[in-house]
Amino acid sequence: MKSKFLIAGVATVAVAGAISMAAPAAQADPTPAGTFRTYVATGSDTTQDVWNALSNVSPQIKDVASYDAFPQGSYIQTQSGGNSWLRPSGSGNGVKFLSAAYDTSGSYTWPTSTGSAAVPTTDVSFARSSSGPTTGANDDLTYIPFARDAVSVAYYPKTTGSPTLTGLNLTTSELNSLYSGVDVSGDQVTFSGTGTPLINSVPVQPKIPQQGSGTRSFFLGAIGVGTLASYISDPVTGGLAENDGGVLTTVGDLIPFSAAQWIAQTKGTVTSTVSGLEIASINGSAPTTGSGVSTAPGALFGGVDANGLYNTVPTGGAGSFNRDTYNVVPSSFFGGSATAAQITLRTKLTSAGSLADPGVVSAGAKTKITNYGFGNLSYVTDSTKYKHGIFLH
């Protein structure tokens, strides 16, 4: 997947259904190339672009190097003279890379360009994640809420002839049928004699992002599917990148998609991969409102308070399609043994910071979060709303 990061205001607008024009050269990973910084973030594709803006475009959240999730199988060197690490592609892999560095209960390594090695804590500081924690007995990791997103399905429409496939409004049950292969009578999803799923009599091909994708795990939880239908390709390695409309090549192709990424791509804040595609409403709630550069979060994101902030923590589970995204740090960063550098990073991720050294709740950061299709939260500073989970390996 090509990096989608562009400086807001410079990008060419690529509206769904229009012909996408050439965009300026993408900026990925820390800029300028070869920059090494104190704090290192990897993981989620969903929030990589907004983090590229937060860490590279003035006013910057200083000293943070945010590395893209893709291309899968490539390598990143995060500190001068350090190893070249296999790029953590997706939320799950970002959390695993972080865990490899900070879990002292065993001897954990990560693949390098020459083999594998233990990960120094200098080489990774936090993980971007678009899904919540794996819970357990240990409070190893703290998931700090970052910004509101929602997940729907993007699809390649059929707008001519009869029948058509356009303007979709799908239910949780219908999405379950599409991804489990188990038919429920009385709705717009049916199956042909050969087992091919159809929506309104048009054959469709559900697709799924690569294993390790936070959008994938969240979506499957939201539709209540544990085992995918046999007609859905799901390789153990080398699967489909998330939030890349380029994987939808045929009428009826559909895939889970971050609504915030859809908004940013439609607005032209990042390079568009969604020209000619559509995104479905779910259970009557639209994922977006407006059009072109005025595209914004829709009802699927949930409700806001008088200040326009999302102030209710998503319930999660089947039927819930709005979600918080997270910045994940070791829970030790909140303990008495935290170093000065860890406390400084914690401050950047949980507060407005200062004019000279802003954090994610600063006015400038909030503007960037909105520009990249997300909703700002009212409770980033409220530690009672943080989630906790175990190290992943």
C-alpha positions in Angstrom: 0.0 0.0 0.0 1.3 3.4 -0.9 1.7 5.9 2.0 -1.3 8.2 2.0 0.3 11.1 4.0 0.1 14.6 2.5 0.3 18.0 4.0 -3.2 19.3 4.5 -4.0 22.1 2.0 -1.5 20.8 -0.6 -3.3 17.7 -1.7 -5.4 17.4 -4.7 -9.0 16.5 -3.8 -10.1 13.1 -4.9 -13.8 12.7 -4.5 -15.4 9.2 -4.7 -16.8 8.8 -8.2 -14.4 11.4 -9.7 -11.1 10.8 -11.6 -8.2 11.0 -9.2 -5.5 13.5 -10.2 -1.8 13.1 -9.5 -1.0 14.0 -5.9 2.2 15.4 -4.5 5.0 13.1 -3.4 4.0 11.2 -0.3 5.8 11.7 3.0 6.1 8.6 5.1 8.1 7.8 8.2 10.0 10.6 9.9 11.0 13.5 7.7 13.6 14.3 6.5 14.6 10.8 5.6 17.1 9.3 8.0 15.9 11.3 11.0 16.2 9.6 14.4 14.1 10.9 17.3 13.8 10.1 21.0 10.3 8.5 20.8 9.3 5.9 18.2 5.8 4.8 17.3 4.7 1.9 15.0 1.6 -0.1 14.3 -1.9 0.9 13.0 -2.4 2.0 9.4 -5.6 3.8 10.5 -3.8 6.4 12.6 -0.4 6.5 10.8 -1.3 9.5 8.6 -2.6 11.7 11.4 0.5 10.8 13.4 2.7 11.7 10.5 1.1 15.1 10.5 1.3 15.5 14.3 5.0 14.6 14.3 6.2 16.1 11.1 4.2 19.3 10.4 4.5 22.4 12.6 3.4 22.8 15.3 4.9 19.4 16.0 4.6 17.0 18.9 8.3 17.1 19.2 10.8 14.2 19.2 8.3 11.6 18.0 9.1 9.4 15.0 6.0 7.7 13.6 6.7 4.8 11.1 4.1 3.7 8.5 2.5 0.3 8.7 3.3 -0.6 5.1 4.9 -1.7 2.9 4.6 -5.1 4.6 7.8 -7.0 4.7 10.1 -3.9 4.6 12.5 -2.8 7.3 12.8 0.3 9.5 15.9 1.6 11.4 14.5 3.6 14.4 17.8 4.6 16.0 21.2 5.5 14.6 23.4 2.5 14.5 20.6 0.2 15.5 19.1 -2.8 13.9 16.8 -2.7 10.8 13.6 -4.1 12.2 10.9 -5.9 10.2 8.2 -3.2 9.9 5.3 -3.8 12.3 2.3 -3.8 9.9 -1.0 -3.1 11.8 -2.2 -2.6 15.3 -1.5 -6.1 16.6 2.0 -6.1 15.2 2.7 -2.7 16.6 1.7 -3.8 20.1 3.8 -7.0 19.7 6.9 -5.0 18.8 6.3 -2.8 21.8 5.8 -5.9 24.0 9.0 -7.5 22.7 11.0 -4.5 24.0 9.3 -4.1 27.4 8.2 -7.5 28.5 11.0 -8.7 30.9 9.3 -12.0 31.7 11.1 -13.7 28.9 13.7 -13.4 26.2 11.8 -11.9 23.3 13.1 -11.0 19.9 11.9 -9.4 16.7 12.9 -10.2 13.1 15.7 -8.0 11.6 17.1 -7.7 8.1 19.8 -10.2 9.1 17.9 -12.5 11.5 16.4 -11.6 14.8 17.4 -9.7 17.9 16.2 -8.4 21.3 14.5 -5.0 20.9 16.1 -2.2 23.0 13.6 0.0 24.7 15.2 3.0 22.9 13.9 1.6 19.6 10.2 1.8 20.3 8.2 3.9 22.7 4.5 3.4 21.9 2.2 1.6 19.5 -0.6 3.1 17.4 -3.7 0.9 17.8 -7.2 1.0 16.2 -8.5 -1.8 18.5 -8.6 -2.2 22.2 -6.6 -4.4 24.5 -6.4 -8.1 25.0 -7.3 -8.4 28.7 -5.8 -10.7 31.2 -4.5 -10.9 34.8 -1.6 -8.5 34.1 -1.8 -4.8 33.7 1.1 -4.7 31.2 0.0 -2.1 28.8 -2.1 1.1 29.0 -4.3 2.0 26.1 -4.7 5.8 26.1 -7.7 7.0 24.0 -6.7 9.1 21.1 -9.5 9.9 18.6 -12.9 8.6 17.5 -13.4 6.5 14.4 -16.1 4.2 13.0 -15.8 1.2 10.8 -18.1 0.4 7.8 -17.5 -1.4 4.6 -16.3 0.2 1.4 -17.5 -1.4 -1.8 -17.2 -1.3 -5.6 -20.8 -0.2 -6.7 -22.9 -1.1 -9.7 -24.8 2.1 -10.7 -26.1 1.1 -14.1 -28.4 -1.6 -15.4 -30.7 -3.6 -13.3 -30.3 -4.6 -10.5 -27.9 -2.0 -9.1 -25.6 -2.1 -6.1 -25.4 1.4 -4.7 -26.4 3.4 -1.6 -26.1 0.4 0.6 -27.5 0.3 4.1 -26.5 -3.0 5.8 -27.5 -4.4 9.1 -25.3 -6.2 11.6 -27.1 -9.4 10.7 -26.5 -8.9 7.0 -22.8 -8.3 7.6 -22.6 -11.4 9.7 -24.1 -13.4 6.9 -21.7 -11.9 4.4 -18.6 -12.8 6.5 -19.7 -16.0 8.1 -21.4 -17.5 5.0 -24.5 -18.4 7.1 -27.7 -17.1 5.6 -30.5 -15.4 7.5 -33.8 -15.4 5.7 -35.8 -12.3 5.1 -33.1 -9.7 4.4 -31.2 -8.3 1.3 -28.3 -10.8 1.6 -29.0 -14.1 -0.1 -26.8 -16.9 -1.5 -26.8 -18.4 -5.0 -26.9 -22.2 -5.6 -23.1 -22.2 -5.7 -22.8 -20.4 -2.4 -21.9 -17.0 -3.8 -23.3 -14.2 -1.6 -25.6 -11.6 -3.2 -26.9 -8.3 -2.2 -30.1 -7.3 -3.9 -29.4 -10.1 -6.4 -25.9 -8.7 -7.3 -23.0 -11.1 -6.6 -20.5 -9.7 -4.1 -17.1 -10.8 -2.8 -16.3 -9.9 0.8 -12.7 -9.3 1.5 -10.8 -8.9 4.8 -7.7 -7.0 5.8 -4.5 -8.8 6.8 -4.1 -10.7 10.0 -2.9 -8.3 12.7 -5.1 -5.4 11.4 -6.9 -3.6 14.2 -9.7 -2.6 11.8 -10.1 -6.3 11.0 -10.3 -7.5 14.6 -12.7 -4.6 15.6 -15.0 -5.3 12.6 -15.2 -9.0 13.2 -16.1 -8.3 16.8 -18.7 -5.7 15.7 -20.5 -8.2 13.4 -20.0 -11.2 15.7 -18.0 -13.4 13.4 -15.3 -15.8 14.7 -14.8 -18.0 11.7 -14.7 -16.5 8.2 -16.7 -18.0 5.3 -14.7 -20.3 3.0 -15.0 -17.9 0.1 -13.0 -15.2 1.8 -9.3 -15.3 1.1 -7.3 -15.0 4.4 -3.6 -15.9 4.0 -1.5 -16.1 7.2 1.0 -13.7 5.7 0.9 -11.2 2.9 -2.8 -10.4 3.3 -4.6 -7.2 2.2 -3.6 -3.8 3.6 -6.3 -2.1 5.5 -8.0 1.1 4.3 -6.7 0.6 0.7 -9.5 1.0 -1.8 -7.2 -0.3 -4.5 -7.9 -3.9 -3.4 -11.5 -3.4 -4.6 -11.2 -4.1 -8.3 -14.5 -5.7 -9.4 -18.2 -4.8 -9.0 -19.4 -6.3 -5.7 -16.0 -6.3 -4.0 -16.3 -5.1 -0.4 -14.0 -4.7 2.7 -14.1 -3.2 6.2 -12.8 0.4 6.1 -12.1 3.1 8.6 -14.6 5.9 8.2 -11.9 8.4 9.3 -9.6 7.1 6.6 -12.4 7.3 4.1 -13.0 11.0 5.1 -9.4 11.9 4.9 -9.0 10.3 1.5 -12.2 11.8 0.1 -11.2 15.3 1.4 -7.8 14.9 -0.2 -5.9 15.3 3.1 -4.2 12.0 2.1 -3.8 10.3 -1.2 -7.1 8.9 -2.3 -7.6 5.2 -3.0 -11.4 5.4 -2.9 -12.2 7.1 -6.3 -15.3 5.5 -7.7 -16.1 3.5 -4.6 -18.9 3.9 -2.0 -19.1 3.3 1.8 -22.2 1.7 3.3 -24.4 3.0 6.1 -24.9 0.5 8.9 -28.1 -0.1 10.8 -29.4 3.2 9.3 -26.4 5.3 10.5 -24.2 7.0 7.9 -20.4 6.8 8.4 -20.0 10.3 6.8 -21.8 13.5 6.2 -21.2 16.2 3.6 -19.1 15.7 0.4 -15.7 16.6 -1.1 -13.6 18.8 1.2 -16.6 19.2 3.5 -16.8 15.5 4.3 -17.0 14.9 8.0 -17.9 12.1 10.5 -21.5 10.9 10.4 -23.9 9.4 12.9 -22.0 6.1 12.9 -19.3 7.8 15.0 -21.8 8.4 17.9 -22.9 11.6 19.6 -21.0 14.7 20.7 -21.3 17.1 23.6 -21.9 20.9 23.4 -18.2 21.4 22.5 -18.3 19.0 19.6 -16.3 16.4 21.4 -17.2 12.7 21.6 -17.8 12.2 25.3 -19.2 8.6 25.6 -16.9 5.6 25.6 -18.0 3.2 22.9 -19.6 0.0 24.3 -17.8 -2.3 21.9 -19.0 -5.8 20.9 -21.5 -7.0 18.4 -23.6 -4.2 16.8 -21.2 -1.4 17.9 -19.4 0.2 14.9 -17.9 3.3 16.5 -14.5 2.9 18.2 -11.8 4.8 19.9 -8.3 4.6 18.6 -5.4 4.4 21.0 -1.8 5.2 21.8 -0.4 2.3 23.7 2.4 2.5 26.3 3.8 0.2 28.9 1.9 0.7 32.1 5.2 1.2 33.8 5.2 4.7 32.2 2.5 5.6 34.8 4.4 4.0 37.8 6.9 5.3 40.3 9.8 3.8 38.3 9.0 5.8 35.1 12.0 7.7 33.7 12.0 11.4 33.0 11.7 10.6 29.2 8.8 8.2 29.8 7.0 10.8 31.8 7.6 13.4 29.1 6.1 11.0 26.5 3.1 10.3 28.8 2.5 14.0 29.0 2.5 14.4 25.2 0.0 11.6 24.9 -2.4 12.7 27.6 -2.4 16.5 27.7 -2.3 19.8 25.7 1.3 20.3 26.7 2.7 23.7 26.1 2.9 26.1 23.2 6.5 25.2 22.7 6.0 21.5 23.1 2.3 20.6 22.4 0.5 17.4 23.2 -2.4 15.5 21.5 -5.0 17.7 23.3 -3.5 21.0 22.1 -5.6 23.2 19.7 -3.2 22.5 16.9 -3.3 18.7 17.4 -7.1 18.8 17.6 -7.3 20.6 14.2 -5.0 18.0 12.6 -7.1 15.1 14.1 -10.2 16.7 12.6 -8.5 17.3 9.2 -7.6 13.6 9.1 -11.2 12.5 9.5 -11.3 11.6 13.2 -13.4 13.0 16.0 -11.8 14.6 19.1 -12.5 13.0 22.5 -13.4 14.8 25.7 -11.6 12.2 27.9 -8.1 11.9 26.7 -6.9 13.5 29.9 -9.1 11.2 32.1 -7.1 8.2 33.3 -10.3 6.5 34.5 -11.2 6.0 30.8 -7.9 4.4 29.9 -7.9 0.6 29.1 -5.4 -2.0 30.2 -4.2 -5.2 28.7 -1.5 -7.8 28.6 1.8 -7.9 26.5 1.3 -9.6 23.2 3.7 -12.0 21.5 
